[in-house]
């Protein structure tokens, strides 16, 4: 039975302070819940419609199952068409931050739209970038919009929140460059690119902050072919940048 308390908890998980309070986040929809079930994350509660429960589902041991009707699911979901299932998942414990010394990692500087953050995680997953480091101004990656936009990438890409200036200073070097994207950088299509280092992507409106810009050792730009175009969406730009890094590596 769906209690008033559980309803309030699920609805409040749209906000970061309640995700931190309950140490839970929400995953909606059959496809994402199926991907979730193959991850190491612990599902605390499954809220599902009868037709979903009627299938041969693997219910994790110790997981609470609550059956709801369509009207109840509509109150719990952010979707226009209510999903068949919602999972409440324990928030992963913060682990020691490890930077892969022989790989590329994406660094996000003030990316505030959760949908953009989720898209970036999806792009990283596609190009096999396993680590994304965010500053404290970034959106929460467990925001329901981020989870949905990631299309399951949050279960495979490691995300950590760090104090960015000191973090970059501690790890960047001649052998481990810090790339950044700017309007006045070198043409990424004509640049020699490595297979390790940081790739910094900036805020949707302001780009890379002045403080972080000073730490960038390689300035890159995606060439613009129409003068009227002001900028690219940060998720789109990340996809272009990672595609170019991978293309250059595969040609070696």
C-alpha positions as CSV (number, residue, x, y, z in Angstrom):
1,X,0.0,0.0,0.0
2,X,1.2,3.5,-0.9
3,X,1.5,5.5,2.3
4,X,1.4,9.3,2.6
5,X,4.9,9.3,4.0
6,X,6.3,7.3,1.0
7,X,4.5,9.6,-1.4
8,X,6.1,12.7,0.3
9,X,9.5,11.1,0.2
10,X,9.3,10.3,-3.5
11,X,8.0,13.7,-4.4
12,X,10.7,15.4,-2.4
13,X,13.5,13.5,-4.1
14,X,13.2,16.1,-6.9
15,X,15.3,18.3,-4.6
16,X,18.9,17.8,-3.6
17,X,18.5,18.5,0.1
18,X,16.0,15.7,0.4
19,X,18.1,13.3,-1.6
20,X,20.9,14.1,0.9
21,X,18.5,13.8,3.8
22,X,17.1,10.4,2.8
23,X,20.3,9.2,1.0
24,X,18.0,8.1,-1.8
25,X,17.5,9.0,-5.5
26,X,14.8,8.1,-7.9
27,X,15.0,6.0,-11.1
28,X,11.9,6.0,-13.4
29,X,10.9,3.7,-16.2
30,X,11.3,0.0,-17.2
31,X,14.5,0.5,-19.3
32,X,16.4,2.5,-16.6
33,X,15.3,0.2,-13.8
34,X,16.4,-2.8,-15.9
35,X,19.8,-1.2,-16.3
36,X,19.9,-0.3,-12.6
37,X,19.2,-4.0,-11.7
38,X,22.5,-4.9,-13.5
39,X,24.5,-2.4,-11.5
40,X,26.0,-2.7,-8.0
41,X,23.7,0.0,-6.6
42,X,21.2,-1.1,-3.9
43,X,17.5,-0.7,-4.6
44,X,15.7,0.0,-1.4
45,X,12.1,0.2,-2.8
46,X,10.3,-0.6,-6.0
47,X,7.0,1.1,-6.7
48,X,5.3,-0.7,-9.5
49,X,2.0,-1.1,-11.4
50,X,0.4,-4.6,-11.5
51,X,1.3,-5.2,-15.1
52,X,5.0,-4.7,-14.4
53,X,4.9,-7.0,-11.3
54,X,3.1,-9.7,-13.3
55,X,6.2,-10.2,-15.4
56,X,9.1,-12.4,-14.3
57,X,11.1,-9.8,-12.5
58,X,14.2,-10.3,-10.4
59,X,13.3,-8.5,-7.1
60,X,16.5,-7.8,-5.1
61,X,16.6,-9.5,-1.7
62,X,15.5,-7.1,1.1
63,X,13.8,-4.7,-1.4
64,X,10.4,-3.4,-0.4
65,X,7.8,-3.7,-3.2
66,X,4.8,-1.4,-3.3
67,X,2.0,-2.0,-5.8
68,X,0.2,1.1,-7.1
69,X,-2.4,1.9,-9.7
70,X,-2.1,4.3,-12.6
71,X,-3.5,7.3,-10.7
72,X,-1.2,6.8,-7.8
73,X,1.8,6.5,-10.1
74,X,0.9,9.7,-11.9
75,X,1.2,11.5,-8.5
76,X,4.7,10.1,-8.0
77,X,6.2,10.5,-11.5
78,X,7.6,13.5,-13.3
79,X,6.8,11.9,-16.6
80,X,3.9,13.0,-18.7
81,X,2.9,9.4,-19.2
82,X,3.4,7.6,-15.8
83,X,5.9,4.8,-16.0
84,X,5.3,1.2,-15.0
85,X,7.9,1.2,-12.2
86,X,9.9,3.6,-10.1
87,X,13.0,2.5,-8.0
88,X,14.3,4.3,-4.9
89,X,18.0,3.7,-4.8
90,X,20.5,4.2,-2.0
91,X,22.9,7.0,-2.8
92,X,26.5,5.7,-3.4
93,X,28.9,6.5,-0.6
94,X,31.6,9.0,-1.5
95,X,34.8,7.2,-2.2
96,X,38.4,8.4,-2.4
97,X,38.8,10.4,-5.6
98,X,41.0,8.5,-8.1
99,X,42.2,10.1,-11.3
100,X,43.1,7.5,-14.0
101,X,46.7,8.5,-15.0
102,X,46.5,6.8,-18.4
103,X,43.1,8.0,-19.6
104,X,41.0,11.0,-20.4
105,X,38.6,12.4,-17.8
106,X,36.0,15.1,-18.3
107,X,35.9,18.1,-15.8
108,X,32.8,20.1,-15.5
109,X,33.0,23.8,-14.4
110,X,29.6,25.2,-13.4
111,X,27.3,23.1,-15.6
112,X,24.0,23.9,-13.9
113,X,21.4,22.3,-16.0
114,X,20.7,18.7,-14.8
115,X,19.6,17.7,-18.3
116,X,22.9,18.9,-19.8
117,X,24.8,17.0,-17.0
118,X,23.0,13.8,-17.8
119,X,23.6,14.2,-21.5
120,X,27.3,14.7,-20.9
121,X,27.4,11.5,-18.8
122,X,25.7,9.7,-21.7
123,X,28.3,11.1,-24.2
124,X,31.1,10.0,-21.9
125,X,29.7,6.5,-21.6
126,X,29.5,6.3,-25.4
127,X,33.1,7.3,-25.8
128,X,34.3,5.2,-22.9
129,X,35.3,8.0,-20.6
130,X,34.8,6.5,-17.2
131,X,35.4,9.5,-14.9
132,X,33.7,12.9,-14.7
133,X,34.8,15.4,-12.1
134,X,32.4,18.3,-11.2
135,X,32.9,21.4,-9.2
136,X,30.5,22.3,-6.4
137,X,28.5,24.7,-8.6
138,X,27.4,21.9,-10.9
139,X,24.0,20.3,-10.9
140,X,23.5,17.1,-8.9
141,X,24.0,14.0,-11.1
142,X,21.4,12.2,-9.1
143,X,18.8,14.8,-9.9
144,X,15.9,12.9,-11.7
145,X,16.4,15.0,-14.9
146,X,20.1,14.0,-14.9
147,X,19.3,10.4,-14.3
148,X,16.8,10.3,-17.1
149,X,19.0,12.2,-19.6
150,X,22.0,9.9,-18.9
151,X,20.0,7.0,-20.3
152,X,21.7,4.6,-17.8
153,X,25.2,6.1,-18.0
154,X,25.1,7.1,-14.3
155,X,25.4,3.4,-13.6
156,X,28.6,3.1,-15.5
157,X,30.4,6.5,-15.3
158,X,32.0,7.5,-12.0
159,X,31.1,11.0,-10.9
160,X,32.9,13.0,-8.2
161,X,32.5,16.5,-6.8
162,X,35.7,18.3,-6.0
163,X,37.3,21.6,-5.2
164,X,38.3,22.2,-8.8
165,X,41.3,24.6,-8.7
166,X,43.3,22.6,-6.2
167,X,42.2,19.4,-7.9
168,X,43.5,20.4,-11.3
169,X,46.7,21.8,-9.8
170,X,47.4,18.5,-8.0
171,X,47.1,16.4,-11.1
172,X,47.7,18.4,-14.3
173,X,51.3,18.3,-15.7
174,X,53.2,18.3,-19.0
175,X,52.5,14.6,-19.3
176,X,48.8,15.0,-18.1
177,X,47.5,18.1,-19.9
178,X,44.4,20.1,-19.0
179,X,42.5,20.8,-22.2
180,X,39.8,23.5,-22.3
181,X,37.3,24.7,-24.9
182,X,37.3,28.4,-25.8
183,X,36.3,30.6,-28.8
184,X,39.9,31.6,-29.3
185,X,41.6,28.2,-29.0
186,X,43.4,26.2,-31.6
187,X,41.2,24.4,-34.1
188,X,40.5,21.0,-32.5
189,X,40.4,19.3,-35.9
190,X,43.9,20.4,-36.7
191,X,45.4,19.9,-33.2
192,X,47.5,17.0,-32.0
193,X,45.6,15.5,-29.1
194,X,46.7,13.0,-26.5
195,X,45.0,10.0,-24.9
196,X,45.3,11.2,-21.3
197,X,44.5,14.3,-19.3
198,X,41.5,16.5,-18.3
199,X,39.0,18.0,-20.7
200,X,37.3,21.0,-19.1
201,X,33.8,21.9,-20.2
202,X,32.3,25.2,-18.9
203,X,29.1,26.7,-17.8
204,X,26.2,27.0,-20.2
205,X,26.2,30.8,-20.3
206,X,29.7,31.9,-19.1
207,X,31.9,29.1,-20.3
208,X,35.0,28.2,-18.3
209,X,35.5,30.5,-15.4
210,X,38.5,32.8,-15.3
211,X,40.0,30.9,-12.3
212,X,39.9,27.6,-14.1
213,X,40.9,29.1,-17.4
214,X,44.3,30.1,-15.9
215,X,44.9,26.4,-15.2
216,X,44.2,25.2,-18.7
217,X,47.4,24.2,-20.6
218,X,45.8,23.5,-24.0
219,X,43.2,25.8,-25.4
220,X,40.9,24.3,-28.1
221,X,38.0,25.5,-30.1
222,X,35.4,23.8,-32.2
223,X,35.4,25.9,-35.4
224,X,32.3,27.8,-36.2
225,X,31.0,27.8,-39.8
226,X,28.2,30.3,-39.4
227,X,29.0,33.7,-37.9
228,X,25.5,34.1,-36.5
229,X,25.8,31.0,-34.3
230,X,26.7,32.2,-30.8
231,X,27.6,29.0,-29.1
232,X,27.0,25.3,-28.8
233,X,25.0,23.5,-26.1
234,X,27.6,22.1,-23.7
235,X,26.3,18.5,-24.1
236,X,26.7,18.8,-27.9
237,X,30.1,20.4,-27.5
238,X,31.3,17.6,-25.3
239,X,30.2,15.0,-27.8
240,X,32.1,16.8,-30.6
241,X,35.3,17.2,-28.5
242,X,35.3,13.5,-27.3
243,X,34.6,12.3,-30.8
244,X,37.7,14.2,-32.1
245,X,39.9,12.9,-29.3
246,X,38.9,9.3,-30.0
247,X,39.2,9.8,-33.8
248,X,42.7,11.1,-33.4
249,X,43.7,8.2,-31.1
250,X,42.2,5.6,-33.4
251,X,44.3,6.9,-36.3
252,X,47.6,6.5,-34.4
